[in-house]
Amino acid sequence: MIRGVHMRNGNLIQLCSGRYYQGSGVLSHLGGDAVLLGRRALVVADAAVWPKGVLRSLEQSGVDTKVWLFSGHCCPGNVRSAAQAGQAYGAELVVGVGGGRALDTAKIAADHMGVRAINVPTSAATCAASAWLAVEYTDDGAFVGNNWTRYPPFAVIAELDFIVRDCPARLYAAGIVDAMAKYPEISYNIQFSNQWEKNLFSQSAQLLSENTYRLLLEHGCETIEQLRAGKITPTLEDCVCAALQVTGVISAMACGGKQAAVSHTLYSYFCCVHPELAAGFLHGELVGSTLVYQLAVNGAPKEAQEALNRVLRALGMPTCLEELGLKETPEEADRIFAFLAERMPVETPKELQRLRGESDVLFHGLRDSAGKLQTKRGEAHETGI
């Protein structure tokens, strides 16, 4: 059962992580929060990159640890192996350390073990650290869907000393774009989906997503340069918080996962039909490649589409399928729109026709007033990103 936010049937309402620390030096809080849950922790750590200071913080608070190194996908094999390792160790909590897939694996493994999770993200690439839901894949990397664990993460420790100073600009840019996607996708669902539940929470999700979108549209590019320079500014802190925590709140408030629409459904399409794209691009890059198209099918003004397009290009993001290397063919278009019709779902032929009507933007991007395609992504790297 999907555990969304429903005010009218007496269900427990939970949003995202109950405790959120962000700043330089906040890793020191990890041990103190962990000991509230137990004295033995399974640390699900991204094998590619994870700060060893995590273990020091836990050990200084008297928490014993066992490290389980993560690689690959948030999939049944990894979840099962992590949970078995934790149970054999007698772990009373799970600490996830790394990127989105490692953190999602930690959340689901903790759920299988019947314990709580604390997450320590090493980048601001997704809201996985704080979000209640976790995204599941098959062992081969095909997208499965969202998993709603019994509880959201107990705490998130957003240590800026490595999120800012050790995080590649590409990961941060991907997180900005993924956070921006919530507003266009929620707007689509409000206008065109019969599944959108109208209540105070969903209305608040819409307002939060709009504020986040405007913040990142205005300041995303400048904060990339601050991150590259290792400078922690108030604006950069706001944008990191938007990508990590506020977007997680939006996700939980948006009626059980309905913060996603066309762009995230197409991300699922890439994972299922074109796994080579899922392997070669980050989550936020794939979502961002169809975000201008999402605005177009929403009926957003051309000025709004162009403003988003400019930011995506300045961030070095793909803005259409062509820039992912995916060519337009009748067969590809048919597969895409059949996937959208089934997975979203698209409920009327008129709605499917409207989605098809913007296929030129989907495949090729925006055109200028003379009908020519606007600047290609490869020509827009003045920022050096």
Secondary structure, DSSP 8 states (H G I E B T S, - for coil): ------TTS------S-SEEEEETTGGGHHHHHHTTT-SEEEEEEESS---THHHHHHHHTT-EEEEEEE-S-SSHHHHHHHHHHHHHHT-SEEEEEESHHHHHHHHHHHHHHT-EEEEEESSSS-STTT-SEEEEE-TTS-EEEEEE-SS--SEEEEEHHHHTTSS-HHHHHHHHHHHHTHHHHHHHHHHH-TT---SHHHHHHHHHHHHHHHHHHHHHHHHHHHHHTT---HHHHHHHHIIIIIHHHHHHHTTTTTT--HHHHHHHHHHHH-HHHHHHS-HHHHHHTTHHHHHHHHT--HHHHHHHHHHHHHTT---SGGGGT----HHHHHHHHHHHHHHTT--SHHHHHHHHHTHHHHHH--B-TTS-B---GGG--TT--
